[in-house]
Amino acid sequence: MLRRCPWCLEPLSLSERRQPLCPHCERSLVGPDGEPRELDLRYHAIEARLRARAREVLLWGVPVVAIVAATTSLIHVGAVFVAPLVVLAHLLALRLAVVREARGYLGPTRRLFTRWLTRFAFLWLGLPGYAAMAAPLIGIVTGVVTFVGLTALVCGYTSWSLARERAQQPLSSWEKVVMATLAAVTAVLIVVLVVGGLVVGWSVAALIDWMRPE
């Protein structure tokens, strides 16, 4: 069932959705066969801009990542700080320059899923991929592949979600399973890191106290 008028894009209440005409523009809520609806044209334009912006990000992003990767192998100890910075910059670039408009046309639940699945993808794929840039030569390939792969993954999933939103289709079962699995694994990892940090801190404090002269 339509959530908004396919012509004027005005939101429709439950009672209005059952009417043959839109109460706002008085046009049919179901367009004739073969007649393009305003909503369809709007979604097609959004998808086209999404793909165009993704190509622009890849055009300037690939050489930038290659240069960063080539430099990272020379930083040695400082390389551990480069990966999180690249992940953050890449995530912000996609969010602000590529998928922001498309996500505005998603429902609240689907928008939440696209946002958090993107974050989990950068956490579990982006961090290891960009951390590998510290390796000489092969790190350049790893960094570029990570950049291209994450960009394609995020843009592809957003475009797919937009198409399902336009068709008024619910979330797929695999989306719920992936979200639940990644959230659980991430929560367990955070707990392990916190407990491990506390144990290490307590051990260091105990060792210092033991070595202190009476």
Backbone as numpy.savetxt, mean C-alpha at the origin, in Angstrom:
# Nx Ny Nz CAx CAy CAz Cx Cy Cz
-26.18 -3.52 -5.19 -27.02 -2.34 -5.19 -26.14 -1.09 -5.19
-26.55 -0.10 -5.98 -25.76 1.12 -6.11 -25.70 1.89 -4.80
-24.55 2.46 -4.50 -24.38 3.30 -3.33 -24.50 4.77 -3.67
-24.31 5.10 -4.95 -24.43 6.48 -5.39 -24.99 6.49 -6.80
-25.53 7.62 -7.20 -26.11 7.73 -8.54 -25.02 7.57 -9.59
-25.25 6.73 -10.62 -24.22 6.54 -11.65 -24.05 7.75 -12.56
-24.95 8.75 -12.43 -24.86 9.92 -13.29 -24.28 11.12 -12.55
-24.91 11.51 -11.45 -24.46 12.70 -10.72 -23.54 12.37 -9.57
-23.36 11.07 -9.27 -22.45 10.58 -8.23 -22.88 10.96 -6.82
-24.13 11.40 -6.65 -24.62 11.74 -5.31 -24.90 10.46 -4.52
-24.56 10.44 -3.21 -24.85 9.26 -2.39 -26.35 8.98 -2.32
-26.70 7.71 -2.26 -28.10 7.30 -2.21 -28.38 6.58 -0.91
-29.50 6.92 -0.29 -29.91 6.20 0.91 -30.49 4.85 0.51
-30.77 4.01 1.50 -31.32 2.68 1.21 -32.65 2.77 0.48
-33.48 3.69 0.87 -34.78 3.82 0.21 -34.64 4.39 -1.20
-33.69 5.30 -1.37 -33.49 5.91 -2.69 -32.93 4.92 -3.69
-32.15 3.95 -3.20 -31.56 2.97 -4.10 -32.62 2.08 -4.75
-33.77 1.97 -4.13 -34.83 1.11 -4.65 -35.73 1.83 -5.65
-35.51 3.13 -5.81 -36.32 3.91 -6.74 -35.76 3.79 -8.16
-36.62 3.90 -9.18 -36.13 3.79 -10.57 -35.33 5.01 -11.02
-35.60 6.18 -10.38 -34.92 7.40 -10.78 -34.14 7.97 -9.60
-33.06 8.66 -9.92 -32.27 9.32 -8.90 -33.04 10.54 -8.40
-33.19 10.72 -7.09 -33.92 11.87 -6.56 -33.17 13.20 -6.76
-31.89 13.13 -7.09 -31.08 14.34 -7.23 -31.08 14.87 -8.66
-30.90 13.98 -9.63 -30.84 14.42 -11.03 -31.99 13.88 -11.87
-32.83 13.00 -11.27 -34.00 12.43 -11.93 -33.66 11.64 -13.18
-32.52 10.98 -13.17 -32.15 10.11 -14.28 -32.21 8.67 -13.80
-32.30 7.75 -14.76 -32.45 6.34 -14.42 -31.21 5.83 -13.69
-31.44 5.04 -12.65 -30.32 4.48 -11.90 -29.67 3.32 -12.62
-30.27 2.84 -13.69 -29.69 1.78 -14.52 -29.67 2.30 -15.94
-28.48 2.57 -16.47 -28.38 3.11 -17.82 -28.69 2.07 -18.87
-29.17 2.48 -20.04 -29.44 1.54 -21.13 -28.18 0.80 -21.55
-28.36 -0.36 -22.12 -27.22 -1.16 -22.56 -26.39 -0.38 -23.58
-25.08 -0.40 -23.34 -24.16 0.26 -24.27 -23.99 1.74 -24.02
-24.80 2.32 -23.15 -24.68 3.75 -22.88 -23.72 3.98 -21.72
-22.64 4.70 -21.93 -21.67 4.92 -20.85 -22.28 5.78 -19.74
-22.14 5.35 -18.52 -22.62 6.10 -17.38 -21.50 7.00 -16.87
-21.90 8.09 -16.22 -20.91 9.03 -15.69 -19.98 8.34 -14.70
-20.54 7.45 -13.89 -19.72 6.74 -12.91 -18.69 5.86 -13.59
-19.10 5.16 -14.66 -18.15 4.32 -15.39 -17.04 5.16 -16.01
-17.41 6.28 -16.60 -16.41 7.15 -17.21 -15.45 7.69 -16.15
-15.99 8.02 -14.97 -15.15 8.53 -13.90 -14.14 7.48 -13.44
-14.58 6.25 -13.27 -13.68 5.18 -12.84 -12.62 4.88 -13.90
-13.01 4.90 -15.15 -12.04 4.67 -16.22 -10.97 5.76 -16.22
-11.38 7.00 -16.01 -10.42 8.10 -15.97 -9.48 7.96 -14.78
-10.00 7.54 -13.62 -9.17 7.36 -12.43 -8.15 6.26 -12.66
-8.58 5.15 -13.24 -7.67 4.04 -13.52 -6.58 4.46 -14.50
-6.95 5.25 -15.50 -5.95 5.73 -16.47 -4.92 6.63 -15.80
-5.38 7.52 -14.93 -4.44 8.39 -14.22 -3.57 7.59 -13.25
-4.14 6.57 -12.65 -3.37 5.71 -11.75 -2.21 5.05 -12.49
-2.48 4.50 -13.66 -1.43 3.86 -14.45 -0.39 4.87 -14.93
-0.86 6.05 -15.34 0.08 7.08 -15.82 1.00 7.55 -14.70
0.45 7.76 -13.53 1.27 8.20 -12.40 2.24 7.12 -11.96
1.82 5.86 -12.04 2.73 4.77 -11.69 3.91 4.73 -12.65
3.65 4.95 -13.93 4.75 4.99 -14.91 5.70 6.15 -14.63
5.16 7.29 -14.23 6.01 8.44 -13.91 6.91 8.14 -12.70
6.33 7.51 -11.67 7.11 7.17 -10.48 8.22 6.19 -10.85
7.91 5.21 -11.69 8.93 4.26 -12.11 10.02 4.95 -12.94
9.61 5.92 -13.76 10.56 6.59 -14.65 11.65 7.31 -13.88
11.27 8.04 -12.82 12.30 8.75 -12.06 12.77 7.95 -10.86
11.97 7.00 -10.39 12.32 6.25 -9.19 13.39 5.21 -9.41
13.37 4.53 -10.55 14.35 3.47 -10.81 15.78 4.01 -10.79
16.09 5.08 -11.53 17.48 5.59 -11.47 17.86 6.11 -10.09
16.90 6.71 -9.36 17.21 7.20 -8.01 17.56 6.04 -7.09
16.76 4.97 -7.14 17.03 3.81 -6.29 18.36 3.16 -6.68
18.66 3.11 -7.97 19.93 2.53 -8.41 21.11 3.32 -7.86
21.01 4.64 -7.87 22.09 5.48 -7.33 22.21 5.28 -5.82
21.08 5.24 -5.13 21.10 5.03 -3.68 21.71 3.67 -3.35
21.33 2.65 -4.12 21.86 1.31 -3.87 23.36 1.25 -4.11
23.82 1.93 -5.16 25.26 1.94 -5.44 26.03 2.65 -4.34
25.42 3.66 -3.73 26.07 4.41 -2.66 26.01 3.67 -1.34
24.91 2.92 -1.14 24.70 2.25 0.15 25.80 1.26 0.47
26.31 0.56 -0.53 27.36 -0.43 -0.28 28.65 0.20 0.23
28.78 1.52 0.07 29.98 2.21 0.53 29.82 2.78 1.94
28.58 2.75 2.45 28.32 3.37 3.74 28.65 2.44 4.90
28.59 1.12 4.63 28.89 0.10 5.64 27.91 0.17 6.81
28.36 0.63 7.98 27.51 0.62 9.17 26.27 1.48 8.96
26.40 2.59 8.27 25.25 3.47 8.06 24.19 2.89 7.16
24.49 1.78 6.48 23.52 1.18 5.57 22.27 0.70 6.29
22.37 0.39 7.57 21.22 -0.11 8.32 20.14 0.97 8.45
20.53 2.24 8.34 19.56 3.32 8.43 18.98 3.70 7.07
19.60 3.26 6.00 19.16 3.64 4.66 17.87 2.93 4.28
17.77 1.62 4.56 16.60 0.83 4.16 15.29 1.41 4.70
15.18 1.71 6.01 13.93 2.30 6.50 13.59 3.63 5.84
14.61 4.44 5.56 14.36 5.73 4.92 13.84 5.55 3.50
14.42 4.60 2.77 13.96 4.33 1.40 12.54 3.78 1.42
12.25 2.89 2.37 10.89 2.34 2.50 9.89 3.46 2.75
10.22 4.35 3.67 9.32 5.46 3.99 9.12 6.38 2.80
10.20 6.71 2.10 10.11 7.60 0.94 9.27 6.96 -0.17
9.49 5.68 -0.42 8.75 4.96 -1.45 7.27 4.89 -1.10
6.97 4.57 0.16 5.58 4.47 0.61 4.85 5.80 0.47
5.51 6.89 0.87 4.89 8.21 0.77 4.70 8.63 -0.69
5.67 8.29 -1.54 5.56 8.64 -2.96 4.35 7.97 -3.60
4.16 6.69 -3.30 3.01 5.97 -3.86 1.70 6.50 -3.31
1.69 6.76 -2.02 0.44 7.21 -1.40 0.02 8.59 -1.88
0.97 9.52 -1.96 0.63 10.90 -2.29 0.53 11.14 -3.79
1.36 10.45 -4.57 1.43 10.76 -6.00 0.70 9.78 -6.90
0.35 8.59 -6.39 -0.20 7.56 -7.27 -1.60 7.10 -6.86
-1.75 6.58 -5.65 -3.00 5.89 -5.29 -3.96 6.76 -4.47
-3.59 7.96 -4.16 -4.43 8.79 -3.28 -5.82 9.02 -3.86
-5.90 9.40 -5.13 -7.20 9.68 -5.75 -8.05 8.42 -5.82
-7.44 7.30 -6.23 -8.19 6.05 -6.37 -8.75 5.58 -5.03
-7.98 5.70 -3.97 -8.46 5.27 -2.66 -9.63 6.10 -2.18
-9.74 7.33 -2.65 -10.86 8.16 -2.27 -12.19 7.65 -2.77
-12.17 6.77 -3.77 -13.40 6.20 -4.32 -13.67 4.79 -3.80
-12.91 4.36 -2.82 -13.14 3.06 -2.20 -13.98 3.23 -0.94
-14.71 2.17 -0.58 -15.47 2.20 0.65 -14.54 2.16 1.85
-15.05 2.46 3.05 -14.20 2.51 4.24 -13.45 1.21 4.51
-14.12 0.07 4.39 -13.46 -1.22 4.67 -12.39 -1.53 3.65
-12.73 -1.36 2.38 -11.74 -1.64 1.33 -10.59 -0.66 1.38
-10.85 0.59 1.73 -9.77 1.56 1.87 -8.83 1.17 3.01
-9.42 0.65 4.10 -8.61 0.19 5.23 -7.72 -0.98 4.82
-8.28 -1.91 4.04 -7.51 -3.08 3.61 -6.38 -2.67 2.67
-6.65 -1.80 1.72 -5.58 -1.39 0.79 -4.47 -0.66 1.53
-4.84 0.14 2.53 -3.83 0.89 3.28 -2.93 -0.05 4.08
-3.54 -0.99 4.82 -2.75 -1.84 5.69 -2.04 -2.97 4.94
-2.63 -3.49 3.89 -1.91 -4.50 3.10 -0.70 -3.87 2.42
-0.82 -2.60 2.04 0.34 -1.89 1.48 1.43 -1.75 2.52
1.06 -1.38 3.73 2.05 -1.23 4.80 2.73 -2.56 5.12
1.95 -3.62 5.17 2.53 -4.94 5.44 3.46 -5.38 4.32
3.11 -5.06 3.07 3.97 -5.41 1.94 5.31 -4.70 2.04
5.29 -3.42 2.44 6.54 -2.68 2.59 7.34 -3.19 3.78
6.64 -3.64 4.82 7.34 -4.15 6.00 8.04 -5.47 5.71
7.32 -6.40 5.07 7.85 -7.76 4.89 8.62 -7.94 3.59
8.38 -7.10 2.61 9.11 -7.20 1.35 10.06 -6.02 1.14
9.59 -4.82 1.49 10.42 -3.64 1.26 11.65 -3.57 2.13
11.49 -3.80 3.43 12.64 -3.71 4.34 13.75 -4.69 3.97
13.45 -6.00 3.80 14.52 -6.93 3.41 15.11 -6.60 2.04
14.24 -6.22 1.11 14.73 -5.92 -0.24 15.65 -4.73 -0.28
15.28 -3.66 0.41 16.12 -2.47 0.42 17.34 -2.64 1.32
17.23 -3.47 2.36 18.39 -3.74 3.20 19.47 -4.47 2.42
19.05 -5.27 1.44 20.01 -6.00 0.63 20.82 -5.10 -0.30
20.46 -3.82 -0.37 21.24 -2.90 -1.20 22.65 -2.71 -0.66
22.90 -3.11 0.59 24.24 -2.97 1.16 25.23 -3.90 0.48
24.75 -4.94 -0.20 25.65 -5.87 -0.88 26.18 -5.23 -2.16
27.47 -5.32 -2.42 28.05 -4.72 -3.63 27.44 -5.32 -4.90
27.20 -4.50 -5.89 26.70 -4.87 -7.21 25.31 -5.50 -7.16
25.18 -6.68 -6.55 23.88 -7.35 -6.52 22.86 -6.50 -5.78
23.32 -5.64 -4.87 22.42 -4.77 -4.14 21.69 -3.79 -5.04
22.32 -3.39 -6.13 21.68 -2.48 -7.08 20.48 -3.16 -7.72
20.70 -4.41 -8.15 19.61 -5.18 -8.77 18.49 -5.41 -7.77
18.86 -5.78 -6.55 17.85 -6.05 -5.51 17.03 -4.81 -5.21
17.69 -3.66 -5.10 16.96 -2.42 -4.81 15.99 -2.05 -5.92
16.44 -2.14 -7.17 15.59 -1.79 -8.31 14.42 -2.76 -8.42
14.68 -4.06 -8.27 13.61 -5.07 -8.34 12.59 -4.84 -7.23
13.05 -4.51 -6.03 12.14 -4.24 -4.92 11.27 -3.03 -5.22
11.88 -1.98 -5.76 11.14 -0.76 -6.08 10.08 -1.02 -7.14
10.46 -1.68 -8.21 9.52 -1.96 -9.30 8.42 -2.92 -8.83
8.83 -3.96 -8.09 7.86 -4.96 -7.63 6.83 -4.37 -6.68
7.27 -3.58 -5.71 6.32 -2.99 -4.77 5.41 -1.98 -5.45
5.95 -1.21 -6.37 5.12 -0.25 -7.10 4.04 -0.96 -7.90
4.43 -2.02 -8.61 3.46 -2.78 -9.40 2.43 -3.46 -8.51
2.88 -3.99 -7.36 1.98 -4.68 -6.45 0.93 -3.73 -5.87
1.37 -2.59 -5.38 0.45 -1.63 -4.76 -0.51 -1.06 -5.79
0.01 -0.66 -6.95 -0.86 -0.08 -7.99 -1.82 -1.12 -8.55
-1.34 -2.35 -8.74 -2.21 -3.40 -9.24 -3.32 -3.74 -8.28
-3.00 -3.84 -7.00 -4.02 -4.15 -6.00 -5.02 -3.01 -5.86
-4.55 -1.78 -5.92 -5.45 -0.64 -5.83 -6.39 -0.60 -7.03
-5.86 -0.84 -8.22 -6.69 -0.85 -9.43 -7.72 -1.97 -9.37
-7.30 -3.14 -8.89 -8.21 -4.28 -8.76 -9.31 -3.98 -7.74
-8.93 -3.36 -6.63 -9.91 -3.00 -5.60 -10.89 -1.96 -6.13
-10.40 -1.03 -6.95 -11.26 -0.01 -7.54 -12.29 -0.65 -8.47
-11.86 -1.63 -9.25 -12.78 -2.32 -10.15 -13.86 -3.08 -9.38
-13.47 -3.71 -8.30 -14.44 -4.44 -7.48 -15.39 -3.48 -6.75
-14.87 -2.33 -6.37 -15.73 -1.34 -5.74 -16.76 -0.83 -6.73
-16.36 -0.60 -7.96 -17.29 -0.13 -8.97 -18.36 -1.17 -9.25
-17.98 -2.46 -9.20 -18.94 -3.54 -9.42 -19.73 -3.91 -8.17
-19.49 -3.17 -7.06 -20.19 -3.41 -5.80 -19.97 -4.83 -5.28
-18.75 -5.34 -5.45 -18.41 -6.68 -4.97 -17.74 -6.59 -3.60
-18.01 -7.57 -2.73 -17.44 -7.52 -1.37 -15.96 -7.91 -1.37
-15.34 -7.80 -0.21 -13.95 -8.23 -0.07 -13.84 -9.72 -0.32
-12.75 -10.13 -0.95 -12.52 -11.55 -1.22 -12.04 -12.25 0.05
-12.23 -13.55 0.08 -11.80 -14.33 1.25 -10.29 -14.27 1.41
-9.55 -14.30 0.29 -8.09 -14.30 0.39 -7.58 -12.99 0.98
-8.29 -11.87 0.73 -7.87 -10.61 1.32 -7.97 -10.66 2.84
-9.06 -11.22 3.34 -9.24 -11.33 4.79 -8.21 -12.26 5.41
-7.92 -13.37 4.72 -6.94 -14.33 5.24 -5.55 -13.71 5.28
-5.16 -13.05 4.20 -3.84 -12.41 4.14 -3.72 -11.32 5.19
-4.76 -10.50 5.34 -4.72 -9.44 6.33 -4.58 -10.01 7.74
-5.39 -11.01 8.07 -5.34 -11.61 9.41 -3.98 -12.25 9.68
-3.44 -12.96 8.67 -2.16 -13.64 8.84 -1.02 -12.64 9.05
-0.96 -11.63 8.20 0.12 -10.64 8.32 0.01 -9.85 9.62
-1.22 -9.52 10.03 -1.39 -8.78 11.29 -0.94 -9.63 12.47
-1.28 -10.93 12.46 -0.89 -11.82 13.56 0.62 -12.00 13.61
1.23 -12.25 12.45 2.68 -12.46 12.40 3.42 -11.19 12.84
2.93 -10.03 12.39 3.57 -8.77 12.77 3.46 -8.53 14.27
2.28 -8.83 14.84 2.10 -8.66 16.28 3.04 -9.57 17.07
3.17 -10.83 16.62 4.08 -11.76 17.29 5.52 -11.27 17.20
5.91 -10.78 16.03 7.27 -10.27 15.86 7.54 -9.09 16.79
6.57 -8.19 16.92 6.76 -7.04 17.81 6.93 -7.49 19.25
6.11 -8.47 19.67 6.22 -8.98 21.04 7.58 -9.63 21.27
8.04 -10.41 20.28 9.35 -11.06 20.40 10.46 -10.04 20.50
10.39 -9.00 19.68 11.43 -7.96 19.72 11.42 -7.22 21.05
10.23 -6.91 21.57 10.15 -6.20 22.85 10.68 -7.06 23.98
10.25 -8.33 24.02 10.73 -9.24 25.07 12.23 -9.47 24.93
12.71 -9.65 23.70 14.14 -9.83 23.49 14.94 -8.63 23.93
14.43 -7.42 23.64 15.12 -6.22 24.08 15.17 -6.10 25.59
14.07 -6.47 26.24 14.05 -6.43 27.70 15.03 -7.43 28.30
15.09 -8.63 27.70 16.01 -9.66 28.20 17.45 -9.22 28.02
17.76 -8.67 26.86 19.13 -8.21 26.61 19.48 -7.07 27.56
18.57 -6.14 27.74 18.82 -5.03 28.66 19.04 -5.50 30.09
18.21 -6.45 30.52 18.36 -6.98 31.88 19.68 -7.73 32.02
20.08 -8.48 30.98 21.33 -9.23 31.02 22.53 -8.30 31.09
22.50 -7.22 30.30 23.61 -6.27 30.32 23.69 -5.58 31.68
22.55 -5.21 32.23 22.55 -4.57 33.54 23.08 -5.52 34.61
22.68 -6.79 34.54 23.14 -7.77 35.51 24.65 -8.01 35.38
25.15 -8.03 34.14 26.58 -8.24 33.92 27.40 -7.07 34.47
26.91 -5.85 34.22 27.61 -4.67 34.73 27.62 -4.68 36.26
26.50 -5.06 36.84 26.43 -5.11 38.30 27.35 -6.18 38.87
27.47 -7.29 38.14 28.33 -8.40 38.62 29.79 -8.02 38.53
30.18 -7.24 37.50 31.55 -6.84 37.31 31.96 -5.67 38.18
30.99 -5.01 38.78 31.30 -3.86 39.62 32.02 -4.32 40.89
33.12 -3.69 41.23 33.85 -4.11 42.44 33.04 -3.82 43.70
33.22 -4.67 44.67 32.52 -4.53 45.94 33.03 -3.29 46.70
